[in-house]
Amino acid sequence: MRRGQAITALAALAVSLTACGSTQTPPGGAATGGLQAKPADLGGMNMYFIANTDQMGWFVTDADGLPLYRYDKDVPKPSKSNCEGECAKAWKPVLADKTPMATGVDPISMGVLTRPDGTKQLTIQGWPQYTYAEDRTAGDMKGQGKGGVWWVTAPNGAKITGGKAQNNSRSSSQPSTPPGSGTARTPQSAPPPSAPGY
């Protein structure tokens, strides 16, 4: 009989512990007090994006939607900028004082070079990146083809000349349209399916 009473007491204890320790999930939500995901902190990163126009295809922009350019007189391997002094006033080096991150650009292709003044500059496929002082709003490309040596940068690091990006067959299969006929689309935070697959 004592054995039966002991089993009954243990069962009652188990039931009471289960009732005390149970938590109920609120309707449509997870139990409170558990693990919760926190939003990613991107404050320690320099963000870049990709955008698209009919005439240019896909290209890289800064956080303000201004296109990034590469300079034919620079050197990609090892990365070296040949735009100093007055040149760097018109063609502002894209600073990479924080970790560079770009939606739509292969992260392996992104790097940082140290300029002679000690500042850090973004590179894509080894090419130093710049913005043009006369580009003021998203969609401006006043530096495109300037002097025959400045070109908007494609997501794969290629320069865009005369239309679609060289060596960037994934950018768009539509034929080029006359310059000025394309309108810039807003920078993409997540590239649509037709964007380069990086």
JOLINMO-V55595 format. One record per residue. RES is the residue in one letter. SS is DSSP state (H for helix, E for strand, L for the rest). PHI is phi in whole degrees, 0 to 359 (* if undefined). D_CENTER is the distance of its C-alpha to the mean C-alpha in Angstrom with 1 decimal. Layout:
res=RES ss=SS phi=PHI d_center=D_CENTER
res=RES ss=SS phi=PHI d_center=D_CENTER
This chain:
res=M ss=L phi=* d_center=73.2
res=R ss=H phi=297 d_center=71.3
res=R ss=H phi=298 d_center=68.8
res=G ss=H phi=297 d_center=68.2
res=Q ss=H phi=294 d_center=67.8
res=A ss=H phi=295 d_center=65.3
res=I ss=H phi=296 d_center=63.2
res=T ss=H phi=297 d_center=63.4
res=A ss=H phi=295 d_center=62.4
res=L ss=H phi=297 d_center=59.4
res=A ss=H phi=296 d_center=58.3
res=A ss=H phi=296 d_center=58.7
res=L ss=H phi=296 d_center=56.7
res=A ss=H phi=298 d_center=53.9
res=V ss=H phi=297 d_center=53.8
res=S ss=H phi=292 d_center=53.8
res=L ss=H phi=294 d_center=51.0
res=T ss=H phi=296 d_center=48.8
res=A ss=H phi=295 d_center=49.5
res=C ss=H phi=289 d_center=48.7
res=G ss=H phi=269 d_center=45.5
res=S ss=L phi=281 d_center=44.0
res=T ss=L phi=236 d_center=41.2
res=Q ss=L phi=258 d_center=40.6
res=T ss=L phi=276 d_center=37.2
res=P ss=L phi=295 d_center=36.9
res=P ss=L phi=304 d_center=36.8
res=G ss=L phi=71 d_center=33.3
res=G ss=L phi=215 d_center=31.7
res=A ss=L phi=273 d_center=31.5
res=A ss=L phi=298 d_center=34.1
res=T ss=L phi=283 d_center=33.6
res=G ss=L phi=88 d_center=33.6
res=G ss=L phi=273 d_center=31.7
res=L ss=L phi=291 d_center=28.3
res=Q ss=L phi=230 d_center=25.6
res=A ss=L phi=284 d_center=21.8
res=K ss=L phi=254 d_center=20.0
res=P ss=L phi=297 d_center=16.7
res=A ss=L phi=296 d_center=13.9
res=D ss=L phi=267 d_center=14.1
res=L ss=L phi=260 d_center=10.9
res=G ss=L phi=296 d_center=13.3
res=G ss=L phi=266 d_center=13.3
res=M ss=E phi=229 d_center=9.7
res=N ss=E phi=266 d_center=8.5
res=M ss=E phi=262 d_center=5.4
res=Y ss=E phi=228 d_center=4.3
res=F ss=E phi=221 d_center=4.6
res=I ss=E phi=237 d_center=7.4
res=A ss=E phi=223 d_center=10.9
res=N ss=E phi=215 d_center=14.3
res=T ss=E phi=231 d_center=17.9
res=D ss=L phi=298 d_center=21.1
res=Q ss=L phi=280 d_center=22.0
res=M ss=L phi=257 d_center=18.9
res=G ss=E phi=79 d_center=17.0
res=W ss=E phi=278 d_center=13.3
res=F ss=E phi=213 d_center=11.8
res=V ss=E phi=268 d_center=8.9
res=T ss=E phi=231 d_center=9.1
res=D ss=L phi=276 d_center=8.9
res=A ss=L phi=294 d_center=8.9
res=D ss=L phi=269 d_center=12.4
res=G ss=L phi=86 d_center=11.8
res=L ss=L phi=279 d_center=13.6
res=P ss=E phi=291 d_center=13.2
res=L ss=L phi=265 d_center=12.7
res=Y ss=E phi=240 d_center=15.9
res=R ss=E phi=238 d_center=17.6
res=Y ss=E phi=242 d_center=21.3
res=D ss=L phi=300 d_center=23.8
res=K ss=L phi=275 d_center=25.8
res=D ss=L phi=282 d_center=23.3
res=V ss=E phi=238 d_center=23.5
res=P ss=E phi=274 d_center=20.8
res=K ss=L phi=223 d_center=22.9
res=P ss=L phi=288 d_center=23.3
res=S ss=E phi=301 d_center=20.7
res=K ss=E phi=211 d_center=22.8
res=S ss=L phi=269 d_center=22.4
res=N ss=L phi=249 d_center=25.6
res=C ss=L phi=248 d_center=24.6
res=E ss=L phi=233 d_center=26.6
res=G ss=L phi=56 d_center=28.8
res=E ss=H phi=299 d_center=29.2
res=C ss=H phi=303 d_center=26.6
res=A ss=H phi=288 d_center=23.9
res=K ss=H phi=281 d_center=25.2
res=A ss=H phi=278 d_center=24.4
res=W ss=E phi=247 d_center=21.3
res=K ss=E phi=283 d_center=19.4
res=P ss=E phi=302 d_center=17.5
res=V ss=L phi=283 d_center=13.9
res=L ss=E phi=286 d_center=14.5
res=A ss=L phi=229 d_center=12.8
res=D ss=L phi=284 d_center=15.3
res=K ss=L phi=237 d_center=13.0
res=T ss=E phi=300 d_center=10.9
res=P ss=E phi=283 d_center=7.8
res=M ss=E phi=217 d_center=4.5
res=A ss=E phi=225 d_center=1.7
res=T ss=L phi=288 d_center=2.9
res=G ss=L phi=94 d_center=6.0
res=V ss=L phi=241 d_center=6.4
res=D ss=L phi=301 d_center=9.0
res=P ss=H phi=299 d_center=8.5
res=I ss=H phi=294 d_center=12.2
res=S ss=H phi=280 d_center=12.0
res=M ss=E phi=268 d_center=10.3
res=G ss=E phi=213 d_center=13.0
res=V ss=E phi=221 d_center=14.9
res=L ss=E phi=244 d_center=18.3
res=T ss=E phi=261 d_center=20.9
res=R ss=L phi=283 d_center=22.6
res=P ss=L phi=305 d_center=26.4
res=D ss=L phi=275 d_center=26.2
res=G ss=L phi=94 d_center=24.2
res=T ss=L phi=286 d_center=20.9
res=K ss=E phi=262 d_center=17.7
res=Q ss=E phi=237 d_center=15.8
res=L ss=E phi=293 d_center=12.5
res=T ss=E phi=235 d_center=13.4
res=I ss=E phi=233 d_center=12.1
res=Q ss=L phi=53 d_center=14.9
res=G ss=L phi=87 d_center=16.9
res=W ss=E phi=276 d_center=16.9
res=P ss=E phi=301 d_center=16.5
res=Q ss=L phi=247 d_center=14.4
res=Y ss=E phi=222 d_center=16.0
res=T ss=E phi=246 d_center=16.2
res=Y ss=E phi=259 d_center=19.6
res=A ss=L phi=300 d_center=21.9
res=E ss=L phi=276 d_center=23.4
res=D ss=L phi=280 d_center=20.2
res=R ss=L phi=249 d_center=20.6
res=T ss=L phi=231 d_center=18.9
res=A ss=L phi=307 d_center=16.0
res=G ss=L phi=102 d_center=17.5
res=D ss=L phi=294 d_center=19.5
res=M ss=L phi=217 d_center=19.7
res=K ss=L phi=291 d_center=22.9
res=G ss=L phi=269 d_center=22.0
res=Q ss=L phi=299 d_center=21.7
res=G ss=L phi=76 d_center=24.5
res=K ss=H phi=304 d_center=25.9
res=G ss=H phi=63 d_center=28.7
res=G ss=H phi=70 d_center=27.8
res=V ss=L phi=227 d_center=25.4
res=W ss=E phi=249 d_center=22.2
res=W ss=E phi=220 d_center=19.7
res=V ss=E phi=297 d_center=16.4
res=T ss=E phi=267 d_center=13.9
res=A ss=L phi=280 d_center=13.0
res=P ss=L phi=302 d_center=10.1
res=N ss=L phi=268 d_center=12.7
res=G ss=L phi=91 d_center=13.6
res=A ss=L phi=289 d_center=16.7
res=K ss=E phi=274 d_center=18.2
res=I ss=E phi=258 d_center=19.0
res=T ss=L phi=236 d_center=22.7
res=G ss=L phi=65 d_center=25.0
res=G ss=L phi=163 d_center=22.9
res=K ss=L phi=283 d_center=20.5
res=A ss=E phi=292 d_center=18.6
res=Q ss=L phi=293 d_center=20.9
res=N ss=L phi=56 d_center=20.4
res=N ss=L phi=228 d_center=17.8
res=S ss=L phi=296 d_center=20.2
res=R ss=L phi=278 d_center=17.6
res=S ss=L phi=292 d_center=16.2
res=S ss=L phi=185 d_center=19.2
res=S ss=L phi=259 d_center=22.9
res=Q ss=L phi=284 d_center=24.3
res=P ss=L phi=294 d_center=26.5
res=S ss=L phi=293 d_center=25.5
res=T ss=L phi=247 d_center=27.0
res=P ss=L phi=303 d_center=28.6
res=P ss=L phi=306 d_center=26.4
res=G ss=L phi=92 d_center=26.1
res=S ss=L phi=273 d_center=26.5
res=G ss=L phi=272 d_center=22.9
res=T ss=L phi=246 d_center=21.2
res=A ss=L phi=289 d_center=17.6
res=R ss=L phi=263 d_center=15.8
res=T ss=L phi=296 d_center=13.6
res=P ss=L phi=304 d_center=9.8
res=Q ss=E phi=267 d_center=8.7
res=S ss=L phi=277 d_center=7.3
res=A ss=L phi=220 d_center=8.7
res=P ss=L phi=296 d_center=9.8
res=P ss=L phi=291 d_center=13.6
res=P ss=L phi=304 d_center=15.8
res=S ss=L phi=276 d_center=16.4
res=A ss=L phi=286 d_center=12.9
res=P ss=L phi=307 d_center=12.5
res=G ss=L phi=272 d_center=12.7
res=Y ss=L phi=261 d_center=10.3
